[in-house]
């Protein structure tokens, strides 16, 4: 093993000599015999860590892979944390899984480790969406919960989302406390894998119905839905969990004309009809778009495998289906919600919305105009959930979301929820149709009123250990030598969330950024463009979020302004030289 780093060799030896199953050992030995040092290094050079979405990675053998042992170790660490935090009570947790390959197996391992540690497990007997798990945690008085999913990642991935007692993903300091407990586990022998049957209780449709009943009560425009009973909706769960609850939620809201994309309704971890099961990608919606065109639908909806994200397509002015991005859908939702609340006299001045720092700033402008407080959080829905828990009982949460296609309406859940969002996107479509407008025209009206905001996400993938080092070097370069101008406009403000420092480059003054530490840089130009650079917490990528804006004088100039803003984004990325 002379071509492997000593730390990697040590870990490999631990796995070969430890209490791991013979198949795992044989697979590792085979890679050693083949001198597959790059693969072995990537599999063992580190332990999987919690990012913004929890534990996520490629499935396979090794400490940097998702497998029985990394799942078991993470769960044992979580058990140790819970037993220390709640020493005097019978702890309850909930466990669910999506449609990915091995998700049911990893969920079973997770439940068994919990049960072996004397913790009572509510175990969803069939695959279910992530938001239902978040709902169940609060509903059942659990102290934690785990969802086995890798969201919209490719089929080779799986993951583990850990939740706290509020139904939100763990945030600081608890996420670090859990990982500290995981890190203390020196041997796989410290993990209790032996199932204790009486500690596992199965959950069925009773939780579904409770959730669906409560969602239906959130509806803001039921009369508009009644007047638009012919609204035609195409829905695809892209082989995921959305099929279990989205059609039912739409039905509870009053939508009876829902057309399913038959080729994609069966849950399947191989995602056979798509390259990636990601509703952000046009390719994943190919079949849904064809069905929408064939049936002349008003709206196309598609959810990712664990049904926490939703992508939509609507007809443009020429009657052609176009995909809306996460910022457009999120902006439309917030604009609709605040308008509908205002029209029904529900705004009291005590309501608020939440978005992330990389989500469209048109939302801030809409909130300002409606006199509703808008909070910005770091990237990752766990921060939105954390703020909701903090303000619970003091202020009323209307809705919120992030550019990556995740939204939430109402306070039933503490994570992004494509089930609730799909119902409200349909309601929003009915509301505007009732007023003689399409969703696309409603978006143009919003741009006329608040400005045309255009956002683009550019991701640069750098895989493996060397890739991680490249991303780190890139961030250091931007941090130490920020660009003087971007897209033809001077950079006037630099926000460094890692250093928690905001620098006015014009005045040379600085101020403290009141956010938790996070490896994010934001460059704000004199003309109002905002460019954010951020290494992904769950994938081997560095992400650049570009937000540019310009006035839209009238709807007929939309295409021209859209083109100009596109050119501006391209100029900015060229200036960044990535």
For each residue, the residues with C-beta under 8 A, 3 or more apart:
1: 4 9 12 32
2:
3: 35 37
4: 1 8 9 12 37 40 41
5: 8 9 41 45
6: 9 10
7: 10 11 45
8: 4 5 11 12 40 41 44 45
9: 1 4 5 6 12 13
10: 6 7 13 14
11: 7 8 14 15 44 62 63
12: 1 4 8 9 15 16 28 32 40 44
13: 9 10 16 17
14: 10 11 17 18
15: 11 12 18 20 24 25 28 44 61 62 63
16: 12 13 20 25 28 29
17: 13 14
18: 14 15 187 188 189
19: 187 188 189
20: 15 16 24 25 69 188
21: 24 25 68
22: 25 26
23: 26 27
24: 15 20 21 27 28 61 67 69
25: 15 16 20 21 22 28 29
26: 22 23 29 30
27: 23 24 30 31 61
28: 12 15 16 24 25 31 32 40 61 62
29: 16 25 26 32 33
30: 26 27 33 34
31: 27 28 34 36 39 40 43
32: 1 12 28 29 35 36 40
33: 29 30
34: 30 31
35: 3 32
36: 31 32 39 40
37: 3 4 40 41
38: 41 42 464
39: 31 36 42 43
40: 4 8 12 28 31 32 36 37 43 44 62
41: 4 5 8 37 38 44 45 464 465
42: 38 39 45 64 463 464 465
43: 31 39 40 60 61 62 63 64 65
44: 8 11 12 15 40 41 62 63 64
45: 5 7 8 41 42 64 465
46: 49 63 64
47: 63 64 70 182 183
48: 55 56 57 63 64 65 66 70 74
49: 46 55 179
50: 54 55 162 170 175 178 179
51: 54 56 536 537 538
52: 379 380 382 536 537 538
53: 56 151 159 161 169 380 537 538
54: 50 51 159 160 161 162 169 170 538
55: 48 49 50 66 70 71 74 159 160 161 162
56: 48 51 53 66 150 151 153 157 158 159 160 538 539
57: 48 64 65 66 70 157 158 159
58: 65 66 156 157
59: 65 66 67 101 102 156 157 158
60: 43 65 66 67
61: 15 24 27 28 43 65 67
62: 11 15 28 40 43 44 65 67
63: 11 15 43 44 46 47 48 70
64: 42 43 44 45 46 47 48 57
65: 43 48 57 58 59 60 61 62 70
66: 48 55 56 57 58 59 60 70 71 102 106 150 157 158 159 160
67: 24 59 60 61 62 70 71
68: 21 71 72 105 106 109
69: 20 24 72 73 188 191
70: 47 48 55 57 63 65 66 67 73 74
71: 55 66 67 68 74 75 106 109 110 148 160
72: 68 69 75 76 109 113 188 191 193
73: 69 70 76 77 182 185 188 191
74: 48 55 70 71 77 78 160 162 182
75: 71 72 78 79 109 110 113 114 146 191
76: 72 73 79 80 113 117 182 185 190 191 192
77: 73 74 80 81 178 179 180 181 182 183 184 185
78: 74 75 81 82 144 146 162 178 181 182
79: 75 76 82 83 113 114 117 119 192
80: 76 77 83 84 181 184 185
81: 77 78 84 85 174 177 178 181
82: 78 79 85 86 91 93 119 143 144
83: 79 80 86 87 91 117 118 119
84: 80 81 87 181
85: 81 82 143 177
86: 82 83 89 91 143
87: 83 84
88:
89: 86
90: 120
91: 82 83 86 118 119 120 143 144
92: 119 120 121 122 140 141 142 143
93: 82 114 119 120 121 122 137 142 143 144 145 146
94: 121 122 123 124 133 136 137 140 142 145 146 203
95: 107 110 111 114 121 122 123 124 133 145 146 147 148
96: 107 124 127 128 130 132 133 136 145 146 147 148
97: 100 103 104 106 107 124 127 128 147 148 149
98: 103 127 129 130 147 148 149 240 241 305 306 307
99: 103 127 239 240 241 267 268 269 305
100: 97 103 148 149 150 155 157 158 269 305
101: 59 155 158 269 270
102: 59 66 105 106 158 269
103: 97 98 99 100 106 107 127 148 149 158 269
104: 97 107 108 127 148
105: 68 102 108 109
106: 66 68 71 97 102 103 109 110 148 158 160
107: 95 96 97 103 104 110 111 123 124 146 148
108: 104 105 111 112
109: 68 71 72 75 105 106 112 113 193
110: 71 75 95 106 107 113 114 146 148 160
111: 95 107 108 114 115 121 123 195 200
112: 108 109 115 116 193 194 195 200
113: 72 75 76 79 109 110 116 117 191 192 193
114: 75 79 93 95 110 111 117 119 121 199
115: 111 112 118 119 121 195 196 197 199 200
116: 112 113 192 193 194 195 196
117: 76 79 83 113 114 192
118: 83 91 115 196 199
119: 79 82 83 91 92 93 114 115 199
120: 90 91 92 93 199 201
121: 92 93 94 95 111 114 115 199 200 201
122: 92 93 94 95 136 140 142 201 203
123: 94 95 107 111 200 201 202 203
124: 94 95 96 97 107 127 128 132 133 136 202 203 207
125: 202 203 204
126: 204 244
127: 96 97 98 99 103 104 124 241 244 267
128: 96 97 124 132 133 208 241 244 245
129: 98 132 133 241 242 244 245 303 306 307 308 417 418 419
130: 96 98 133 134 147 149 161 241 306 307 308 415 416
131: 134 135 307 308 413 415 416 417 418 419 420
132: 96 124 128 129 135 136 207 208 211 245 419
133: 94 95 96 124 128 129 130 136 137 145 146 147 163
134: 130 131 137 138 145 163 167 168 385 413 414 415 417
135: 131 132 138 139 167 207 211 214 412 413
136: 94 96 122 124 132 133 139 140 142 145 203 207 211
137: 93 94 133 134 140 142 144 145 163 165 166 167
138: 134 135 141 142 166 167 414
139: 135 136 207 210
140: 92 94 122 136 137
141: 92 138
142: 92 93 94 122 136 137 138 145 165
143: 82 85 86 91 92 93 164 165
144: 78 82 91 93 137 162 163 164 165
145: 93 94 95 96 133 134 136 137 142 162 163 167
146: 75 78 93 94 95 96 107 110 133 160 161 162 163
147: 95 96 97 98 130 133 160 161 163 306
148: 71 95 96 97 98 100 103 104 106 107 110 158 159 160 161
149: 97 98 100 103 130 158 159 161 305 306
150: 56 66 100 153 157 158 159 305
151: 53 56 159 304 305 306 308 309 538
152: 276 277 278 279 280 304 305 309
153: 56 150 156 157 159 276 538 539
154: 157 276
155: 100 101 269 270 271 277
156: 58 59 153
157: 56 57 58 59 66 100 150 153 154
158: 56 57 59 66 100 101 102 103 106 148 149 150
159: 53 54 55 56 57 66 148 149 150 151 153 538
160: 54 55 56 66 71 74 106 110 146 147 148
161: 53 54 55 130 146 147 148 149 169
162: 50 54 55 74 78 144 145 146 169 170 175 178
163: 133 134 137 144 145 146 147 167 168 169 170 414 415
164: 143 144 167 168 169 170 171 174
165: 137 142 143 144
166: 137 138 385 389 414
167: 134 135 137 138 145 163 164 385 413 414 415
168: 134 163 164 171 382 385 386 388 389 414 415
169: 53 54 161 162 163 164 175 380 381 382 385 414 415
170: 50 54 162 163 164 174 175 178 382
171: 164 168 174 175 382 383 385 386
172: 175 176 516
173: 176 177
174: 81 164 170 171 177 178
175: 50 162 169 170 171 172 178 179
176: 172 173 179 180
177: 81 85 173 174 180 181
178: 50 77 78 81 162 170 174 175 181 182
179: 49 50 77 175 176 182 183
180: 77 176 177 183 184
181: 77 78 80 81 84 177 178 184 185
182: 47 73 74 76 77 78 178 179 185
183: 47 77 179 180
184: 77 80 180 181
185: 73 76 77 80 181 182 188 190 191
186: 190
187: 18 19 190
188: 18 19 20 69 72 73 185 191
189: 18 19
190: 76 185 186 187
191: 69 72 73 75 76 113 185 188
192: 76 79 113 116 117
193: 72 109 112 113 116
194: 112 116
195: 111 112 115 116 200
196: 115 116 118 199 200
197: 115 200
198:
199: 114 115 118 119 120 121 196
200: 111 112 115 121 123 195 196 197
201: 120 121 122 123
202: 123 124 125
203: 94 122 123 124 125 136 206 207
204: 125 126 207 208
205: 208 209
206: 203 209 210
207: 124 132 135 136 139 203 204 210 211
208: 128 132 204 205 211 212 244 245 248
209: 205 206 212 213
210: 139 206 207 213 214
211: 132 135 136 207 208 214 215 245 412 419
212: 208 209 215 216 245 248 249 252
213: 209 210 216 217 252
214: 135 210 211 217 218 412
215: 211 212 218 249 252 253 410 412 419 420 423
216: 212 213 219 249 252 253
217: 213 214
218: 214 215 409 410 412 420 424
219: 216 222 225 253 423 427
220: 337 340 341 344 346 427
221: 224 225 340 427 430 431 434
222: 219 225 226 253 254
223: 226 227
224: 221 227 228 427 430 431 433 434
225: 219 221 222 228 229 231 253 254 255 427 430
226: 222 223 229 254
227: 223 224 430 434
228: 224 225 231 430 433 434
229: 225 226 254 256 257
230: 257
231: 225 228 255 257 298 299 426 429 430 433
232: 257 259 295 296 297 298 299
233: 250 255 257 258 259 297 298 299 300 301 426 429
234: 258 259 260 261 288 291 292 295 297 299 300 301
235: 242 246 247 250 258 259 260 261 288 300 301 302 422
236: 242 260 261 264 265 285 287 288 291 300 301 302 303
237: 240 241 242 243 246 264 265 267 302 303 307
238: 242 264 271 273 274 277 279 284 302 303 304 305
239: 99 264 266 267 268 269 270 271 272 273 274 277 305
240: 98 99 237 243 267 277 303 304 305 306 307
241: 98 99 127 128 129 130 237 244 245 267 303 305 306 307
242: 129 235 236 237 238 245 246 303 304 307 418 419 422
243: 237 240 246 247 260 265 266 267
244: 126 127 128 129 208 241 248 307
245: 128 129 132 208 211 212 241 242 248 249 307 419
246: 235 237 242 243 249 250 301 303 307 418 419 422
247: 235 243 250 251 258 260
248: 208 212 244 245 251 252
249: 212 215 216 245 246 252 253 419 420 422 423
250: 233 235 246 247 253 255 258 422 423 426
251: 247 248 254 255 256 258
252: 212 213 215 216 248 249 423
253: 215 216 219 222 225 249 250 423 426 427
254: 222 225 226 229 251
255: 225 231 233 250 251 258 426 430
256: 229 251
257: 229 230 231 232 233
258: 233 234 235 247 250 251 255
259: 232 233 234 235 291 295 297
260: 234 235 236 243 247 265
261: 234 235 236 264 265 287 288 291 302
262: 265
263: 273 287
264: 236 237 238 239 261 273 274 287 288
265: 236 237 243 260 261 262
266: 239 243
267: 99 127 237 239 240 241 243
268: 99 239 271 272
269: 99 100 101 102 103 155 239
270: 101 155 239
271: 155 238 239 268 274 276 277 305
272: 239 268
273: 238 239 263 264 287
274: 238 239 264 271 277 278 281 283 284 286
275: 281 283 284
276: 152 153 154 271 281 283 284
277: 152 155 238 239 240 271 274 284 304 305
278: 152 274 281 284 304
279: 152 238 284 285 302 303 304 309 310 311 405
280: 152 284 309 311 325 326 404 405
281: 274 275 276 278 284 285
282: 285 286 289 323
283: 274 275 276 286
284: 238 274 275 276 277 278 279 280 281 302 311
285: 236 279 281 282 288 289 300 302 311 313 323
286: 274 282 283 289 290
287: 236 261 263 264 273 290 291
288: 234 235 236 261 264 285 291 292 300 301 302 313
289: 282 285 286 292 293 300 313 321
290: 286 287 293 294
291: 234 236 259 261 287 288 294 295 297 300
292: 234 288 289 295 296 297 300 313 321
293: 289 290 296 321
294: 290 291
295: 232 234 259 291 292
296: 232 292 293
297: 232 233 234 259 291 292 300
298: 231 232 233 314 315 429 433 438
299: 231 232 233 234 312 313 314 425 426 429 439
300: 233 234 235 236 285 288 289 291 292 297 312 313 314 321
301: 233 234 235 236 246 288 310 311 312 422 425 426
302: 235 236 237 238 261 279 284 285 288 310 311 312
303: 129 236 237 238 240 241 242 246 279 307 309 310 311 418 422
304: 151 152 238 240 242 277 278 279 307 308 309 310 405 418
305: 98 99 100 149 150 151 152 238 239 240 241 271 277
306: 98 129 130 147 149 151 240 241
307: 98 129 130 131 237 240 241 242 244 245 246 303 304 310 418 419
308: 129 130 131 151 304 381 406 415 416 417 418
309: 151 152 279 280 303 304 404 405 406 416 418
310: 279 301 302 303 304 307 329 405 407 418 421 422 425
311: 279 280 284 285 301 302 303 323 324 329 405
312: 299 300 301 302 323 324 329 425
313: 285 288 289 292 299 300 321 322 323 324
314: 298 299 300 321 322 324 429 438 439 440
315: 298 319 320 321 322 438 440
316: 319 320 321 322 440
317: 440 441 555
318:
319: 315 316
320: 315 316
321: 289 292 293 300 313 314 315 316
322: 313 314 315 316 440
323: 282 285 311 312 313
324: 311 312 313 314 328 329 332 439 443
325: 280 328 329 403 455
326: 280 329 330 359 401 402 403 404 405 406
327: 330 331 359 360 362 403 453 455
328: 324 325 331 332 360 443
329: 310 311 312 324 325 326 332 333 405 407 425
330: 326 327 333 334 355 359 360 363 401 402 403 407
331: 327 328 334 335 360 362 363 366 443 446 453
332: 324 328 329 335 336 428 439 442 443 446
333: 329 330 336 337 399 401 407 409 421 424 425 428
334: 330 331 337 338 353 355 363 366 367 398 399 400 401
335: 331 332 338 339 366 442 446
336: 332 333 339 340 424 428 431 432 442
337: 220 333 334 340 341 353 398 399 409 424
338: 334 335 341 342 347 353 366 367 370 372 398
339: 335 336 342 343 370
340: 220 221 336 337 343 344 431
341: 220 337 338 344 346 347 351 398
342: 338 339 345 346 347 370
343: 339 340
344: 220 340 341
345: 342
346: 220 341 342 351
347: 338 341 342 351 370 371 372
348: 351 396
349: 371
350: 395 396
351: 341 346 347 348 372 373 395 396 397 398
352: 372 373 374 375 391 395 396 397 398
353: 334 337 338 363 367 372 373 374 375 397 398 399 400
354: 374 375 376 377 384 387 388 397 400
355: 330 334 359 360 363 364 374 375 376 377 384 400 401 402
356: 359 376 377 378 379 380 383 384 402 403
357: 376 377 378 379 497 515 520 522 532
358: 379 402 403 520 532 534 545 547
359: 326 327 330 355 356 363 401 402 403
360: 327 328 330 331 355 363 403 453 455 547
361: 364 365 453 530 547 549
362: 327 331 365 366 446 447 450 451 453 549
363: 330 331 334 353 355 359 360 366 367 374
364: 355 361 367 368 374 376
365: 361 362 368 369 450 451
366: 331 334 335 338 362 363 369 370 446 450
367: 334 338 353 363 364 370 372 373 374
368: 364 365 371 374
369: 365 366 449 450
370: 338 339 342 347 366 367
371: 347 349 368
372: 338 347 351 352 353 367 398
373: 351 352 353 367 395
374: 352 353 354 355 363 364 367 368
375: 352 353 354 355 387
376: 354 355 356 357 364
377: 354 355 356 357 380 383 384 386 387 515
378: 356 357 383 497 515 516 518 520
379: 52 356 357 358 383 402 518 520 534 537
380: 52 53 169 356 377 383 402 537
381: 169 308 384 385 402 406 408 415 416
382: 52 168 169 170 171 385 386 415
383: 171 356 377 378 379 380 386 387 516
384: 354 355 356 377 381 387 388 400 401 402 408
385: 134 166 167 168 169 171 381 382 388 389 414 415
386: 168 171 377 382 383 389 390
387: 354 375 377 383 384 390 391
388: 168 354 384 385 391 392 397 400 411 414
389: 166 168 385 386 392 414
390: 386 387
391: 352 387 388 394 395 397
392: 388 389 411
393:
394: 391
395: 350 351 352 373 391
396: 348 350 351 352
397: 351 352 353 354 388 391 400 410 411
398: 334 337 338 341 351 352 353 372 409
399: 333 334 337 353 407 408 409 410 424
400: 334 353 354 355 384 388 397 407 408
401: 326 330 333 334 355 359 384 406 407 408 416 421
402: 326 330 355 356 358 359 379 380 381 384 406 407 416
403: 325 326 327 330 356 358 359 360 455 457 545
404: 280 309 326
405: 279 280 304 309 310 311 326 329
406: 308 309 326 381 401 402 416 418
407: 310 329 330 333 399 400 401 402 416 417 418 420 421 424
408: 381 384 399 400 401 413 415 416 417 420 421
409: 218 333 337 398 399 417 420 421 424
410: 215 218 397 399 413 420
411: 388 392 397
412: 135 211 214 215 218 417 420
413: 131 134 135 167 408 410 417 420
414: 134 138 163 166 167 168 169 385 388 389
415: 130 131 134 163 167 168 169 308 381 382 385 408
416: 130 131 308 309 381 401 402 406 407 408 421
417: 129 131 134 308 407 408 409 412 413 420 421
418: 129 131 242 246 303 304 307 308 309 310 406 407 421 422
419: 129 131 132 211 215 242 245 246 249 307 422 423
420: 131 215 218 249 407 408 409 410 412 413 417 423 424
421: 310 333 401 407 408 409 416 417 418 424 425
422: 235 242 246 249 250 301 303 310 418 419 425 426
423: 215 219 249 250 252 253 419 420 426 427
424: 218 333 336 337 399 407 409 420 421 427 428
425: 299 301 310 312 329 333 421 422 428 429
426: 231 233 250 253 255 299 301 422 423 429 430
427: 219 220 221 224 225 253 423 424 430 431
428: 332 333 336 424 425 431 432 439 442
429: 231 233 298 299 314 425 426 432 433 439
430: 221 224 225 227 228 231 255 426 427 433 434
431: 221 224 336 340 427 428 434 435
432: 336 428 429 435 437 438 439 441 442
433: 224 228 231 298 429 430 436 437 438
434: 221 224 227 228 430 431
435: 431 432
436: 433
437: 432 433 441 442 445
438: 298 314 315 432 433 441 442
439: 299 314 324 332 428 429 432 442 443
440: 314 315 316 317 322 443 444
441: 317 432 437 438 444 445 555
442: 332 335 336 428 432 437 438 439 445 446
443: 324 328 331 332 439 440 446 447
444: 440 441 447 448 552 555 558
445: 437 441 442 448 449 555
446: 331 332 335 362 366 442 443 449 450
447: 362 443 444 450 451 452 453 552 558
448: 444 445 552 553 554 555
449: 369 445 446
450: 362 365 366 369 446 447 453
451: 362 365 447 549 550 551 552
452: 447 549 550 551 552 558 561 562 565
453: 327 331 360 361 362 447 450 547 548 549
454: 547 548 549 562 565 566 569
455: 325 327 360 403 545 546 547 548
456: 545 546 566 569
457: 403 543 544 545 546
458: 543 544 546 573 578
459: 536 541 542 543 544
460: 541 542 543 544 578
461: 467 539 540 541
462: 466 467 468 470 471 540 541 542
463: 42 467 540
464: 38 41 42 467 468 540
465: 41 42 45 468 469
466: 462 469 470
467: 461 462 463 464 470 471 540
468: 462 464 465 471 472 540
469: 465 466 472 473
470: 462 466 467 473 474
471: 462 467 468 474 475 535 540 541 542
472: 468 469 475 476 535
473: 469 470 476 477
474: 470 471 477 478 533 542 578
475: 471 472 478 479 519 521 533 535 542
476: 472 473 479 480
477: 473 474 480 481
478: 474 475 481 482 483 521 533 576
479: 475 476 482 496 498 499 521
480: 476 477
481: 477 478
482: 478 479 491 494 505 521 523
483: 478 486 491 523 575 576
484: 490 491
485: 488 489 490 491 525 575
486: 483 489 491 523 525 529 531 571 572 575 576
487: 525 527 529 548 568 569 571 572 575
488: 485 568 571
489: 485 486 525 526 527 529
490: 484 485 505 506 525 526
491: 482 483 484 485 486 494 505 523 524 525
492: 504 505 506 524 525 526
493: 502 503 504 505 522 523 524
494: 482 491 502 503 505 521 522 523 524
495: 501 502 503 513 520 521 522 524
496: 479 499 500 501 502 503 513 520 521
497: 357 378 500 513 515 517 518 519 520 521 522
498: 479 517 518 519 520 521
499: 479 496
500: 496 497 512 513 514 515 517
501: 495 496 510 511 512 513
502: 493 494 495 496 510 511 512 513
503: 493 494 495 496 508 509 510
504: 492 493 507 508 509 510 511
505: 482 490 491 492 493 494 508
506: 490 492
507: 504
508: 503 504 505
509: 503 504
510: 501 502 503 504
511: 501 502 504
512: 500 501 502
513: 495 496 497 500 501 502
514: 500
515: 357 377 378 497 500 518
516: 172 378 383
517: 497 498 500
518: 378 379 497 498 515 534
519: 475 497 498 534 535
520: 357 358 378 379 495 496 497 498 532 533 534
521: 475 478 479 482 494 495 496 497 498 532 533 534
522: 357 493 494 495 497 530 531 532 533
523: 482 483 486 491 493 494 530 531 532 533
524: 491 492 493 494 495 528 529 530 531
525: 485 486 487 489 490 491 492 528 529 530 531
526: 489 490 492
527: 487 489
528: 524 525 548 549
529: 486 487 489 524 525 546 547 548 549 568 572
530: 361 522 523 524 525 545 546 547
531: 486 522 523 524 525 544 545 546 547 572 576
532: 357 358 520 521 522 523 543 544 545
533: 474 475 478 520 521 522 523 542 543 544 576
534: 358 379 518 519 520 521 542 543 545
535: 471 472 475 519 541 542 543
536: 51 52 459 539 540 541 542 543
537: 51 52 53 379 380
538: 51 52 53 54 56 151 153 159
539: 56 153 461 536
540: 461 462 463 464 467 468 471 536
541: 459 460 461 462 471 535 536
542: 459 460 462 471 474 475 533 534 535 536 578
543: 457 458 459 460 532 533 534 535 536
544: 457 458 459 460 531 532 533 573 576 578
545: 358 403 455 456 457 530 531 532 534
546: 455 456 457 458 529 530 531 569 572 573
547: 358 360 361 453 454 455 529 530 531
548: 453 454 455 487 528 529 565 568 569 572
549: 361 362 451 452 453 454 528 529 565
550: 451 452 561 564 565
551: 451 452
552: 444 447 448 451 452 555 557 558 561
553: 448 557
554: 448 557
555: 317 441 444 445 448 552 558
556:
557: 552 553 554 560 561
558: 444 447 452 552 555 561 562
559: 562 563
560: 557 563 564
561: 452 550 552 557 558 564 565
562: 452 454 558 559 565 566
563: 559 560 566 567
564: 550 560 561 567 568
565: 452 454 548 549 550 561 562 568 569
566: 454 456 562 563 569 570
567: 563 564 570 571
568: 487 488 529 548 564 565 571 572
569: 454 456 487 546 548 565 566 572 573
570: 566 567 573 574
571: 486 487 488 567 568 574 575
572: 486 487 529 531 546 548 568 569 575 576
573: 458 544 546 569 570 576 578
574: 570 571 577
575: 483 485 486 487 571 572
576: 478 483 486 531 533 544 572 573
577: 574
578: 458 460 474 542 544 573
